Amino acid sequence: MNAVLRFCIGPDGPQSPKARRRCGMMSGGIGITLNLLLFLGKLLAGIATASIAVTADAFNNLSDAASSVVTLVGFRLASQEADEEHPFGHGRMEYLAGLVVAILILLVGTELAQSSIQKIIHPEPVVFSPLSAAILAVSVGVKLWMFWFNRGLSRQISSAALAATAADSLSDSAATGILLLGLVAGHFLSLPLDGWLGLAVALFILRTGWGAAKDTVDPLLGRPMDRALAEDIDRIVLGHQYILGIHDLVYHDYGPGRAMMSFHAEVPADANLLEIHDVIDHVERELKARHHIETCIHMDPVVRDGRTEDLRQQAARLARNIDPLLSIHDFRVTAGPIHTNILFDVVVPYGFRLTDAQVRTALTQGLKGLSDRYFPVIQVDHSYVEEQKTP
């Protein structure tokens, strides 16, 4: 397996279009071959035993072969370079391929459920065959290997399409295992289990299809940046001279290995502009080399004198007292003869227990409690980064 992964990834890195294309086409080619062989074997077993469940499982493998074709074509199309009509490349074709695979899984599950219900209503005897049982046992082993193989590839290149293929293989192995146990139990106990086992297989398949569809639809609709990626970006950016903090990070996913990102970088207001610009350029190049992300950085000059810093820390403390998940940025102070404007943005998680207006009111009251001269001007933002999951 390690040798296969090294061959797929090669010298280009796991997120490069070339590596993803090699991994996708290898997965598709192996899937087509093995699923066609399983289809033929199970079809013979289904005919020999007169089992609707085994025959339906055979056609499930045929649909898996078709899914592998979709995966192979999808990765090939996704690897195409950007062109005049698609300046951000064709990477989302990989997500579309995964969605097509998920739809095929759902269709097979629906058809199998309908056939199984008919078999429950009108049961027929099932003939036990040692050869058929052996074919089903081999199928379980092959599908477990395919699950392990595709899961390894999907983790290496972070592919939702290959993760969907791996999940499908795991559900197939479980479903075929249930069929095998039912075939043996039905023979020795003389119970009409065929229709019920077929329905159980259908439910396995439908559950897998639904999960695969969600995993591929989410990036097409737009999902928050992965927290681990956001933390690595923080580490890279804040490791450079002059950059005091970053905020308003927005991430656009155009397919694996093809993304755009923008954020604001806080820099000292009194620093040399040309030196800061050179640092910002270097950060953009480093992020592209490490994560294949085209980045646009907006510079926010901030004043860090003693009075401003004290007020910023007080405002940050008030935000944390409301909830530790709240944070502030873009903090500025403009003093006048009658009152002092305190301007800043507060980042509120989606689905927070308080409304934006309630957060703004609570912070305003807290700051006015420090001094009647303070006039807060607060903008509420929402994070585009995946929230930390509570254990």
LINHUBEL-V867777 format. One record per pair of residues at least 24 apart in sequence whose ideal C-beta (glycine too) atoms are under 10 Angstrom apart, sorted by the first residue. I is the first residue (numbers start at 1). J is the second residue. If there is no record, write none. Layout:
# LINHUBEL-V867777
i:j
I:J
I:J
This chain:
# LINHUBEL-V867777
i:j
1:148
1:149
1:152
1:153
2:152
4:30
4:149
4:152
4:153
4:156
5:149
5:152
5:153
5:155
5:156
5:157
6:156
8:152
8:153
8:156
8:157
9:153
9:156
9:157
12:257
13:157
13:257
13:289
13:290
13:291
13:292
14:153
14:155
14:156
14:157
14:158
14:159
14:256
14:257
15:156
15:157
15:158
15:256
15:257
15:258
15:259
15:290
15:291
15:292
15:293
16:79
16:157
16:256
16:257
16:292
17:75
17:78
17:79
17:80
17:81
17:89
17:90
17:91
17:94
17:255
17:256
17:257
17:258
17:292
18:79
18:257
19:79
19:156
19:157
19:257
20:75
20:78
20:79
20:91
20:94
20:153
20:156
20:157
20:158
20:159
20:161
20:162
20:255
20:256
20:257
21:72
21:75
21:76
21:77
21:78
21:79
21:80
21:94
22:75
22:79
22:153
22:157
23:75
23:150
23:152
23:153
23:154
23:156
23:157
23:159
23:162
24:71
24:72
24:73
24:74
24:75
24:76
24:77
24:78
24:79
24:94
24:97
24:153
24:157
24:159
24:161
24:162
24:165
25:71
25:72
25:73
25:74
25:75
25:76
25:79
26:72
26:75
26:149
26:153
27:68
27:71
27:72
27:75
27:146
27:149
27:150
27:153
27:154
27:159
27:161
27:162
27:165
27:166
28:65
28:67
28:68
28:69
28:70
28:71
28:72
28:73
28:74
28:75
28:76
28:97
28:161
28:162
28:165
29:68
29:69
29:71
29:72
30:68
30:72
30:145
30:146
30:149
30:150
31:64
31:65
31:66
31:67
31:68
31:69
31:70
31:71
31:72
31:146
31:149
31:150
31:162
31:165
31:168
31:169
32:64
32:65
32:66
32:67
32:68
32:69
32:71
32:72
33:65
33:68
34:61
34:64
34:65
34:68
34:139
34:142
34:143
34:145
34:146
34:149
34:169
35:60
35:61
35:62
35:63
35:64
35:65
35:66
35:67
35:68
35:69
35:142
35:143
35:146
35:169
35:172
36:61
36:62
36:64
36:65
36:68
37:61
37:65
37:138
37:139
37:142
38:62
38:64
38:65
38:135
38:136
38:138
38:139
38:142
38:143
38:146
38:172
38:176
39:63
39:64
39:65
39:139
40:135
41:131
41:132
41:134
41:135
41:136
41:138
41:139
41:142
42:132
42:135
42:136
42:138
42:139
42:176
42:179
43:135
44:129
44:131
44:132
44:135
45:129
45:131
45:132
45:133
45:134
45:135
45:136
45:139
45:179
45:183
46:126
46:132
46:135
46:179
47:132
48:127
48:128
48:129
48:131
48:132
48:135
49:125
49:126
49:127
49:128
49:129
49:131
49:132
49:133
49:136
49:183
49:186
49:187
49:194
50:124
50:125
50:126
50:127
50:129
50:194
51:119
51:124
51:125
51:126
51:127
51:128
51:129
51:132
51:136
51:179
51:182
51:183
51:186
51:193
51:194
51:195
51:197
51:198
52:112
52:115
52:116
52:118
52:119
52:120
52:123
52:124
52:126
52:194
52:195
52:197
52:198
53:112
53:115
53:116
53:119
53:126
53:175
53:176
53:178
53:179
53:182
53:183
53:186
53:193
53:194
53:195
53:196
53:197
53:198
53:199
53:200
53:201
53:202
54:126
54:129
54:132
54:135
54:136
54:139
54:176
54:179
54:180
54:182
54:183
54:194
54:197
54:198
54:201
55:112
55:115
55:198
56:108
56:109
56:111
56:112
56:113
56:114
56:115
56:116
56:119
56:175
56:179
56:197
56:198
56:201
56:202
56:205
57:108
57:112
57:136
57:139
57:172
57:175
57:176
57:178
57:179
57:197
57:198
57:201
57:205
58:135
58:139
59:108
59:111
59:112
59:115
60:104
60:105
60:108
60:109
60:111
60:112
60:168
60:171
60:172
60:175
60:176
60:201
60:202
60:204
60:205
61:108
61:139
61:142
61:143
61:172
61:176
62:108
63:101
63:104
63:105
63:107
63:108
63:109
63:111
63:112
63:168
63:205
64:101
64:104
64:105
64:108
64:143
64:146
64:165
64:168
64:169
64:172
66:100
66:101
66:104
66:108
67:97
67:98
67:100
67:101
67:102
67:103
67:104
67:105
67:108
67:161
67:164
67:165
67:168
67:212
68:101
68:146
68:150
68:165
68:168
69:97
69:100
69:101
70:96
70:97
70:98
70:99
70:100
70:101
70:103
70:104
70:161
70:165
71:97
71:98
71:100
71:101
71:150
71:159
71:161
71:162
71:164
71:165
72:97
73:97
73:100
74:98
74:99
74:100
74:101
74:161
75:157
75:159
75:161
75:162
75:256
78:159
78:161
78:255
78:256
78:257
78:258
79:255
79:257
82:254
82:258
86:254
87:254
88:252
88:253
88:254
88:255
88:258
88:259
88:260
88:294
89:254
89:255
89:257
89:258
90:254
90:255
90:258
91:219
91:253
91:254
91:255
91:256
91:257
91:258
91:259
91:292
92:219
92:220
92:253
92:254
92:255
92:256
92:258
93:161
93:255
94:157
94:159
94:160
94:161
94:162
94:216
94:219
94:255
94:256
94:257
94:258
95:159
95:160
95:161
95:215
95:216
95:217
95:218
95:219
95:220
95:253
95:254
95:255
95:256
96:161
96:216
96:220
96:255
97:159
97:160
97:161
97:162
97:164
97:165
97:216
98:159
98:160
98:161
98:162
98:163
98:164
98:165
98:212
98:213
98:215
98:216
98:217
98:219
98:220
99:160
99:161
99:164
99:212
99:213
99:215
99:216
99:217
99:220
100:161
100:216
101:161
101:162
101:164
101:165
101:168
101:209
101:212
101:213
101:216
102:160
102:161
102:164
102:167
102:168
102:208
102:209
102:210
102:211
102:212
102:213
102:214
102:215
102:216
102:217
103:209
103:212
103:213
103:216
104:168
104:209
104:212
105:164
105:165
105:167
105:168
105:171
105:172
105:205
105:206
105:207
105:208
105:209
105:210
105:211
105:212
105:213
106:205
106:206
106:208
106:209
106:210
106:212
106:213
107:205
107:206
107:209
108:168
108:201
108:202
108:205
108:206
108:209
109:171
109:175
109:201
109:202
109:203
109:204
109:205
109:206
109:207
109:208
109:209
109:210
110:202
110:205
110:206
110:209
111:202
111:205
112:175
112:198
112:199
112:201
112:202
112:203
112:204
112:205
112:206
113:198
113:199
113:200
113:201
113:202
113:203
113:205
113:206
114:198
114:199
114:202
115:195
115:198
115:199
115:202
116:194
116:195
116:196
116:197
116:198
116:199
116:200
116:201
116:202
116:203
117:195
117:196
117:198
117:199
117:202
118:195
118:198
119:192
119:194
119:195
119:196
119:197
119:198
119:199
120:192
120:193
120:194
120:195
120:196
120:198
120:199
121:195
122:195
123:191
123:192
123:193
123:194
123:195
123:196
124:192
124:194
124:195
125:186
125:190
125:192
125:194
126:182
126:183
126:186
126:187
126:191
126:192
126:193
126:194
126:195
126:197
127:183
127:187
128:183
128:184
128:186
128:187
128:188
129:183
129:187
132:179
132:180
132:183
133:179
133:180
133:183
133:184
133:187
134:180
135:176
135:180
136:176
136:177
136:178
136:179
136:180
136:181
136:183
136:184
137:176
137:177
137:180
138:176
139:172
139:173
139:175
139:176
139:177
139:179
139:180
140:172
140:173
140:174
140:175
140:176
140:177
140:178
140:179
140:180
141:173
141:176
142:169
142:172
142:173
142:176
143:168
143:169
143:170
143:171
143:172
143:173
143:174
143:175
143:176
143:177
144:169
144:170
144:172
144:173
144:174
144:176
144:177
145:169
145:173
146:170
146:172
146:173
147:171
147:172
147:173
147:174
157:256
157:257
158:226
158:229
158:256
158:257
159:256
160:212
160:214
160:215
160:216
160:217
160:218
160:219
160:220
160:256
161:212
161:215
161:216
161:256
163:211
163:212
163:215
163:216
164:208
164:209
164:211
164:212
164:213
164:214
164:215
164:216
165:212
166:212
167:207
167:208
167:209
167:211
167:212
167:215
168:205
168:208
168:209
168:211
168:212
169:208
170:204
170:208
171:201
171:203
171:204
171:205
171:206
171:207
171:208
171:209
171:211
171:212
172:201
172:204
172:205
172:208
173:204
174:200
174:201
174:204
174:208
175:200
175:201
175:202
175:203
175:204
175:205
175:208
176:201
176:204
177:201
178:204
218:253
219:253
219:254
219:255
219:256
220:253
220:255
222:251
222:252
222:253
222:384
223:251
223:253
223:384
223:386
224:249
224:251
224:350
224:382
224:383
224:384
224:385
224:386
224:387
225:249
225:250
225:251
225:252
225:253
225:259
225:261
225:293
225:383
225:384
225:385
225:386
226:251
226:385
226:386
227:385
227:386
227:387
227:388
227:389
228:386
229:259
229:261
229:291
229:293
229:385
229:386
230:261
230:263
230:383
230:384
230:385
230:386
231:385
232:287
232:290
232:291
233:261
233:263
233:283
233:287
233:290
233:291
233:293
233:295
233:385
234:263
234:385
236:283
236:286
236:287
236:290
236:291
237:263
237:265
237:279
237:280
237:283
237:284
237:286
237:287
237:295
237:297
238:265
238:266
238:283
239:283
239:286
240:265
240:276
240:279
240:280
240:282
240:283
240:286
241:267
241:271
241:275
241:276
241:279
241:282
242:266
242:267
242:268
242:271
242:272
242:275
242:276
242:277
242:278
242:279
242:280
242:299
243:267
243:268
243:276
243:279
243:280
243:283
243:297
243:299
244:268
244:271
244:300
244:302
244:304
245:300
245:302
245:327
245:329
245:330
245:331
246:283
246:297
246:300
246:329
247:300
247:327
247:328
247:329
247:330
247:345
247:347
247:381
247:383
248:298
248:300
248:329
248:330
248:345
248:347
248:381
248:383
248:384
249:295
249:383
249:384
249:385
250:296
250:384
250:385
251:293
251:295
251:384
251:385
252:293
252:294
252:384
253:293
254:294
256:292
257:291
257:292
257:293
258:292
258:293
258:294
259:287
259:288
259:291
259:292
259:293
259:294
259:295
260:293
260:294
260:295
260:296
261:287
261:288
261:291
261:293
261:294
261:295
261:296
261:297
261:384
262:294
262:295
262:296
262:297
262:298
263:295
263:296
263:297
263:298
263:300
263:384
264:297
264:298
264:299
264:300
264:329
264:330
264:345
265:297
265:298
265:299
265:300
266:299
266:300
266:301
266:302
266:304
266:329
266:330
266:331
267:297
267:299
267:300
267:301
267:302
268:301
268:302
268:303
268:304
269:300
269:301
269:302
269:303
269:304
269:305
269:332
270:301
270:303
270:304
270:305
271:299
271:301
273:299
273:301
276:301
300:329
300:330
300:332
301:332
302:329
302:330
302:331
302:332
303:331
303:332
303:333
304:331
305:333
307:333
307:335
307:340
308:332
308:333
308:335
308:342
309:333
311:340
311:342
311:344
311:367
311:370
311:371
311:374
312:342
312:344
314:342
314:366
314:367
314:370
314:374
315:342
315:344
315:346
315:363
315:366
315:367
315:370
315:374
315:376
315:378
316:344
316:346
317:366
318:346
318:362
318:363
318:364
318:365
318:366
318:367
318:369
318:370
318:376
319:344
319:346
319:347
319:348
319:359
319:362
319:363
319:366
319:378
321:362
321:363
321:366
322:346
322:348
322:352
322:353
322:354
322:358
322:359
322:362
322:363
322:366
323:348
323:349
323:352
323:353
323:354
323:359
323:362
325:349
325:352
325:353
325:383
325:387
325:388
326:352
326:354
326:359
326:362
326:363
326:380
327:381
327:383
328:363
328:378
328:381
329:379
329:381
330:379
330:381
332:377
333:374
334:375
334:377
335:373
336:373
336:375
338:373
338:375
339:371
339:372
339:373
339:374
339:375
340:367
340:371
340:373
340:374
340:375
340:376
341:374
341:375
341:376
341:377
342:367
342:368
342:370
342:371
342:373
342:374
342:375
342:376
342:377
342:378
343:375
343:376
343:377
343:378
343:379
344:376
344:377
344:378
344:379
345:377
345:378
345:379
345:380
345:381
346:378
346:379
346:380
346:381
347:380
347:381
347:382
347:383
347:384
347:385
348:380
348:381
348:382
348:383
349:382
349:383
349:385
349:387
349:388
350:382
350:383
350:384
350:387
351:382
351:387
352:380
352:382
352:387
355:380
356:380
356:381
356:382
